Amino acid sequence: MARSTNGRNNILRSARDTFADKGFDGASIRDIAQTAGLSLSALYYYFPSKQEALYELVHTAYSWYIGHARAVIAEVDDDPVDQLAVAVRYLARYRMENVSVSTVLLRDTERLTGDNATQVKDLQKEAREVMGEIVRAGIETGAFRVESSTLATRAIHSICNSLSLWYRPTGDLTPDMIERDFTQYSLRILGLDPSEEELDRLLGLPVNQAGMLDFIADTN
C-alpha cells in the first residue's frame, strides 16, 4: 500500500509546528500525532520516531530551498552583483515566509544523529554554497572587494538567518524594507556601497515567489 503524499505532508506540517513551539527535546511523537489529528499508529505508518520526522522535515526544507534558490539565480545574468542581490532577497523572503521551519532548522537540526545527521550536513553545505559560489565568483572577477569568501558568506547568512529570531509579520518593518536593507548590508560586507539608484535596480530584478509560502506542498 503506497503512503499518501498528502498524509505525509500533513504530518510534516504538524512536526514543523510542534518542533517550532516546543523544540525537539520538548516535543513528543504523541504531540505531533495530536497536531496532525492522527492516532499514534497512523503516524507510525509514516514515521517511526520523532527523529525520523525531524529528518524528513529538515531534508525537505533544505532541498526545497536549494532548488528554488538556484532557479531564482538562473533567471538573472552572470553578473555576481545581480546574482548576489537576488540570492539575498530570496533567502530573506524564505526566512520571513517560513519562520516556523526556519526556527527548527537553525535550532534543532543538531539533534539529528547517525546517517540522518551526515546527510543533512551535506545539504547544509550545499545550501551555503548557493551563496558561496556567487561570492567566490565575484572575488575572482574583482566585483567584490573582500579577502575571505567563507567569512563573507557566513556573515551574509547570519544576517538573513536572524530573521527567524525576531521577524514577525505584525511588526513595524515590512518585508520590502528588510529586503532592501539586507541587500545593501550584504553588498557592504563585500566592499560595495550601492547608490539608491543601484539598489532600486537590484530590487527590480525578478525573484520568483514559487516555493516561499509553503514548502510542503500537497499533491493530488
Secondary structure, 3 states (H helix, E strand, C coil): CCCCHHHHHHHHHHHHHHHHHHHHHHCCHHHHHHHHCCCHHHHHHHCCCHHHHHHHHHHHHHHHHHHHHHHHHHCCCCCHHHHHHHHHHHHHHHHHHCHHHHHHHHHHHHHCCHHHHHHHHHHHHHHHHHHHHHHHHHHHHCCCCCCCHHHHHHHHHHHHHCHHHHCCCCCCCCHHHHHHHHHHHHHHHCCCCCCHHHHHHHHCCCCCCCCCCCCCCCCC
